[in-house]
Amino acid sequence: MTAGASLKGQVALVTGGGSGIGRSTALMLAAEGAHVVVMGRRKEPLDAVVAEIKAAGGEGWARQADLQSREQLQELVRWIEAEVGPVGILINNAGLTSRVRNIRWIEADDWESAISVNLTAVYVLIQAVLPGMLAAGAGTVVTVSSLAAVRPNLLGGAPYGAAKAAVVNLMGFLHGTFRNNNIRSTTILPGEVNTPIMDTRVRPPTAEERAAMVAPEDVARAILLACTLPQGTTIEQLVISPTLARDQGPDVEISRWLGAPEGTPGKP
């Protein structure tokens, strides 16, 4: 395969495609010839990514949808199939963490939102694209989980870690069930990545701390590898983490008490 054409004509859907890992992934997939649909909540960042794709000679589309709406996600896939073509590559990248991290203080709506975006939306989109992949006799699904799935702590929070662990299991199910239908299922488990989700931390990292994190484009390269390997080869799971470890202890302690009522014993 020649550079820039290994995914020629394939239709790729990237969730959370307006920034961070999703943006970098969309640009790389388009550079390899894929027809890329970027999906997210805000139209302006999505339009900007599509403009970058087209400026480089690629094909891209921007679509708004709410990951917590089953109907909107199903309609999104129907629109892609009708206007662009059957989805051959699904990148489940979008993520959401709860404001409060400690299970002692998490409200029900915060819990449900994290589970809905990080787990349920992945199930809905996989279910929606599977018929087309099965009919085509091939497909690739890549889901960005997190190291919080296997190293749960207060930094990521209870619902985020639980959902990211569950989605690893879901992707394992997809691999075991549909691998002989020539459908590849890859789960990426990144450590700290310098993306906008870091702004939601109880203490957003400093510029120096961010510089030592994994870069979004590094995760995107791993996703691209999973998509461009010969169809007969699957990367089942891939862990990506910063080479340098930082002291997360102070941040964990802040997370421990966020949301605790005033007067709670032990609260600083």
Beta strands, then each sheet from edge to edge (+ up, - down):
strand 1: 11-15
strand 2: 35-40
strand 3: 59-64
strand 4: 87-92
strand 5: 139-144
strand 6: 183-190
strand 7: 237-240
sheet 1: 3+ 2+ 1+ 4+ 5+ 6+ 7+
end
